[in-house]
């Protein structure tokens, strides 16, 4: 992952889908990992990564540079991205 924005998500999560949609609509480049589609050691490693920034390991977990946002919080996401307005 080499973007400033990382999304740890679940493929079936409506809040995760909303987060990705918001980022796309704002033309924000982001990397995402659908944690539930991973298996074995790869899945364990990513879950450990998520726990480092969100001890509850809930989704979506969004990392924008050094800010962590848990859940679909449009206002907080836009603020962290420096997007103002609606």
N, C-alpha and C positions, 0 to 999 in steps of 0.2 A: 504494500500500500504506500503510495507516495503523494497522496493528496493531503491538503490541510484539513479536510473533512472526512471523517470515518464514521460509518454507521454500522453498528452491530445489531442485527435484526433477526427476526424469524420470518420464514417465507409465507406463513399463514396469518401473520399479525396485521390487523387493519391499521393500527397506529404506526407500525413500521412502514407499511405501504404509503400512508399519508405523508410520512417524513420524507421518503424518497421522492414522492410526487412534488412536494413543496420545494425540495432542493433542485429538482429538474426544472420546475416552473420559474425558479429564480436564476436559472442558468449557472448553478453552482456545480463545479466539478467535485465529485465525491467518490470515495471507495466504500463498498459495503460488503459485508459478509453475512449471508443467511446461515446462522449458526446451526439451525436444525437440519440443514442439508449436509453438514459435515459428519464424518464418522471417525471413530477410533482416536488415535493420538492427535490428529489434526484438530478434532472437535475439542478434546481436553485442553489443548494448548490455547485455543481461541477463548474458551471459557475462562481460563486463568487470566488471559489478557483483559477480558471484560471485568473480572473481579478486581483487578488492580485499580480500575477507575470507577467501578460501581459494585460495591460489596454485595448488593442484593442480587446482582446478575439478572436484572430485568431488562425488558426490551421495549422500544428501541433504546440503545445507549448510543448517544451521538457525541463524538469528540470533535470539537472545532478548535484547531490549534491546541491550546492548553485548557480549554473550557470543556467541561463535561455536562451534558444535558441528558436527563433520564426521562423518557416518555416523549410524546408528541406535544411539544409546547411551542406553538408557532411563533409567538412573540419573542420568547427567549432565543429561539433558533435564529430568527431574523436579527435580533440585537447582536448576537455573537458573530454573525456574518457581516455586521455593519450595514444591514438593510433597514431603512427607516420608512415609515408610512404604514399603509394597511397591512 
